[in-house]
C-alpha cells in the first residue's frame, strides 16, 4: 500500500515541538479586533497545544 500524502494545509498551520507536542495559533484574530479588549487580544496572540487525541491525528496527517 502506498504511503499517505502529507497534508500541506495542516503543515502550514501547526508546528511540532521537540517533545512531539503540536502547537497552533488561536482563532478569532483575523479582523474586527478594535471591539475586543486589549486583554483578550493579548491572550489570542499566544499559541496553544492541541489535545492529545487531536495531536495524534495531526501528526499522522503530517506524516510524523
C-alpha positions in Angstrom: 0.0 0.0 0.0 1.4 3.5 -0.8 2.4 6.0 1.8 -0.1 8.6 3.0 0.4 12.1 1.5 1.4 14.9 3.8 -1.5 17.3 4.5 0.1 20.6 3.3 -2.6 22.8 4.7 -2.0 21.4 8.2 1.8 21.7 8.0 1.4 25.4 7.3 -0.9 25.9 10.3 0.8 23.9 13.1 4.3 23.1 14.4 5.5 20.0 16.2 7.7 20.8 19.2 10.9 18.9 20.1 8.9 16.7 22.5 6.3 15.8 19.9 3.5 18.1 21.0 1.6 20.1 18.4 1.3 23.9 18.7 -1.3 26.0 16.8 -2.4 29.6 16.8 -5.7 30.8 18.3 -8.7 31.6 16.2 -10.6 35.0 16.1 -7.7 37.2 15.3 -8.2 38.0 11.6 -10.2 41.2 11.8 -12.7 43.3 13.9 -10.2 43.4 16.7 -10.9 47.0 17.8 -14.1 45.9 19.5 -12.2 43.4 21.7 -10.3 44.3 24.9 -6.6 44.5 25.0 -6.5 41.6 27.4 -8.4 39.4 25.0 -6.2 40.4 22.1 -3.1 39.7 24.1 -4.3 36.2 25.0 -5.2 35.5 21.4 -1.6 36.1 20.5 -0.4 33.1 22.5 -0.1 29.7 20.9 -1.9 26.7 22.3 -1.2 23.0 22.3 -3.6 20.6 20.6 -5.3 18.0 22.8 -3.5 14.6 22.7 -6.1 12.9 20.5 -6.1 15.7 18.0 -2.3 15.9 18.1 -2.0 12.2 17.2 -4.3 12.6 14.2 -2.5 15.8 13.1 0.9 14.1 13.3 -0.5 11.2 11.2 -1.8 13.7 8.6 1.6 15.4 8.5 3.5 12.1 8.2 5.2 12.4 11.5 
